[in-house]
């Protein structure tokens, strides 16, 4: 009986340490993740137009936004990350961590912004979308901020703001 009890306790501890063995889905080999620019939830249409920033596994980053007619999504810019910055992003944006993030939205807020990070499946389609309107997860917000700090080295926010200027003049 004692031997059985020791085996059961060992099995429970092993399961607790290693997890329940849930398999992660197959992620894209081409896209590391995408993140939005975090547009304002209040203002002109141009000010509220968000950008989707996609980080590819070849270290390229492409920025997409609405065209001036607001009916077509177009690429408005691209940059290539240094190997060090790409590795830092890949470490920050660990797919397992993002996949398992718990993020709640602030549904009572009347003026705020949406923030999200998306992961892609093996067909390069959005697999999971984490974040939303005024997300309340401290872990998510820190990750979001850390990613954007690396993007700041490449003037990605300036590319987005320049396109918003173009949109505001149309």
C-alpha positions as CSV (number, residue, x, y, z in Angstrom):
1,X,0.0,0.0,0.0
2,X,2.8,2.4,0.9
3,X,4.5,1.7,-2.5
4,X,1.3,2.5,-4.3
5,X,0.9,5.8,-2.3
6,X,4.5,6.8,-3.2
7,X,3.9,6.1,-6.9
8,X,0.7,8.1,-6.9
9,X,2.4,11.1,-5.2
10,X,5.3,10.9,-7.6
11,X,2.9,10.8,-10.6
12,X,1.0,13.9,-9.2
13,X,4.2,15.8,-8.7
14,X,5.5,14.9,-12.1
15,X,2.3,16.1,-13.7
16,X,2.4,19.3,-11.7
17,X,6.0,20.0,-12.7
18,X,5.6,19.2,-16.4
19,X,2.1,20.3,-17.0
20,X,-0.8,18.2,-18.2
21,X,0.8,17.4,-21.5
22,X,-1.4,19.6,-23.6
23,X,0.0,20.0,-27.0
24,X,0.5,23.4,-28.6
25,X,-0.8,23.8,-32.1
26,X,1.5,24.0,-35.0
27,X,2.7,27.6,-35.4
28,X,3.7,29.3,-38.6
29,X,7.3,28.8,-39.9
30,X,7.1,32.2,-41.7
31,X,5.5,34.6,-39.2
32,X,6.8,35.1,-35.7
33,X,3.8,37.2,-34.6
34,X,1.9,40.4,-35.3
35,X,1.0,43.3,-33.1
36,X,-1.0,46.4,-33.6
37,X,0.3,50.0,-33.3
38,X,-2.3,50.8,-30.6
39,X,-4.4,53.5,-32.2
40,X,-6.5,55.9,-30.2
41,X,-10.1,55.0,-29.6
42,X,-11.2,58.6,-29.9
43,X,-10.4,61.2,-32.5
44,X,-10.6,61.6,-36.3
45,X,-10.9,58.5,-38.5
46,X,-7.2,58.9,-39.4
47,X,-6.2,59.0,-35.7
48,X,-8.2,55.9,-34.9
49,X,-6.9,53.9,-37.9
50,X,-4.7,51.2,-36.5
51,X,-1.7,49.5,-38.1
52,X,-0.9,45.8,-38.1
53,X,2.8,45.1,-37.7
54,X,3.9,41.6,-38.8
55,X,7.3,40.2,-37.8
56,X,8.5,37.5,-40.1
57,X,11.0,34.8,-39.3
58,X,13.4,36.1,-42.0
59,X,13.8,39.2,-39.7
60,X,11.6,41.4,-41.9
61,X,8.9,43.5,-40.4
62,X,6.0,44.8,-42.6
63,X,3.5,47.5,-41.6
64,X,0.0,47.4,-43.0
65,X,-2.8,50.0,-42.7
66,X,-5.9,51.2,-44.6
67,X,-5.4,53.0,-47.8
68,X,-6.7,56.5,-48.3
69,X,-10.1,55.1,-49.4
70,X,-10.3,53.0,-46.2
71,X,-11.4,50.0,-48.3
72,X,-8.0,48.3,-48.9
73,X,-5.2,47.3,-46.6
74,X,-1.8,48.2,-48.0
75,X,1.7,47.8,-46.9
76,X,3.0,51.2,-45.8
77,X,6.5,50.3,-44.8
78,X,9.0,47.6,-44.0
79,X,12.2,47.3,-42.1
80,X,14.7,44.5,-41.5
81,X,15.7,43.8,-37.9
82,X,19.2,43.1,-36.8
83,X,20.0,39.6,-35.8
84,X,20.3,40.7,-32.1
85,X,17.0,42.6,-32.1
86,X,15.2,39.7,-33.9
87,X,16.5,37.2,-31.3
88,X,15.4,39.6,-28.5
89,X,11.9,39.8,-30.0
90,X,11.8,36.0,-30.5
91,X,12.7,35.5,-26.9
92,X,10.2,38.2,-25.6
93,X,7.4,36.9,-27.8
94,X,7.7,33.3,-26.9
95,X,4.8,31.5,-28.6
96,X,3.9,29.2,-25.7
97,X,3.8,32.2,-23.3
98,X,1.6,34.3,-25.7
99,X,-0.6,31.3,-26.4
100,X,-1.2,30.8,-22.7
101,X,-1.7,34.4,-21.7
102,X,-4.9,35.3,-19.9
103,X,-6.1,38.7,-20.9
104,X,-9.3,40.4,-19.9
105,X,-10.7,43.5,-21.6
106,X,-12.0,46.6,-19.8
107,X,-15.5,46.7,-21.1
108,X,-16.7,49.6,-18.9
109,X,-14.2,52.1,-20.3
110,X,-15.7,54.6,-22.8
111,X,-12.4,56.1,-24.2
112,X,-9.4,53.9,-24.7
113,X,-7.4,51.9,-27.2
114,X,-7.1,48.3,-28.3
115,X,-3.9,46.4,-28.0
116,X,-3.3,42.9,-29.4
117,X,-0.7,40.3,-30.3
118,X,-1.6,37.5,-32.8
119,X,0.0,34.2,-33.5
120,X,-0.3,32.4,-36.8
121,X,-0.9,28.7,-37.7
122,X,1.1,26.6,-40.2
123,X,-1.0,28.1,-43.0
124,X,-0.1,31.7,-42.0
125,X,-3.6,32.4,-40.8
126,X,-4.3,34.0,-37.5
127,X,-4.4,31.2,-34.9
128,X,-5.0,33.2,-31.7
129,X,-5.5,36.8,-30.9
130,X,-4.5,38.0,-27.4
131,X,-5.5,41.4,-26.1
132,X,-8.4,43.6,-26.9
133,X,-10.0,46.9,-25.8
134,X,-8.1,48.3,-22.8
135,X,-6.6,44.9,-21.7
136,X,-6.1,44.5,-18.0
137,X,-3.3,41.9,-17.9
138,X,0.0,43.3,-16.5
139,X,2.0,40.5,-18.2
140,X,0.4,41.3,-21.6
141,X,0.9,45.1,-21.3
142,X,4.6,44.7,-20.3
143,X,5.2,42.3,-23.2
144,X,3.4,44.7,-25.6
145,X,5.5,47.7,-24.3
146,X,8.7,45.7,-24.5
147,X,8.1,44.8,-28.2
148,X,7.3,48.4,-29.1
149,X,10.5,49.5,-27.4
150,X,12.5,47.4,-29.9
151,X,10.3,48.7,-32.8
152,X,11.2,52.3,-31.7
153,X,14.8,51.6,-32.8
154,X,13.4,51.2,-36.3
155,X,11.1,54.2,-36.4
156,X,8.0,52.0,-36.9
157,X,5.8,54.4,-34.9
158,X,6.9,57.3,-37.2
159,X,6.0,55.2,-40.3
160,X,2.5,54.7,-38.8
161,X,2.1,58.4,-37.8
162,X,3.3,59.5,-41.3
163,X,0.6,57.4,-42.9
164,X,-2.0,58.7,-40.5
165,X,-1.0,62.2,-41.6
166,X,-1.6,61.2,-45.2
167,X,-5.0,59.8,-44.3
168,X,-5.9,63.0,-42.5
169,X,-5.2,65.0,-45.6
170,X,-7.3,62.8,-47.9
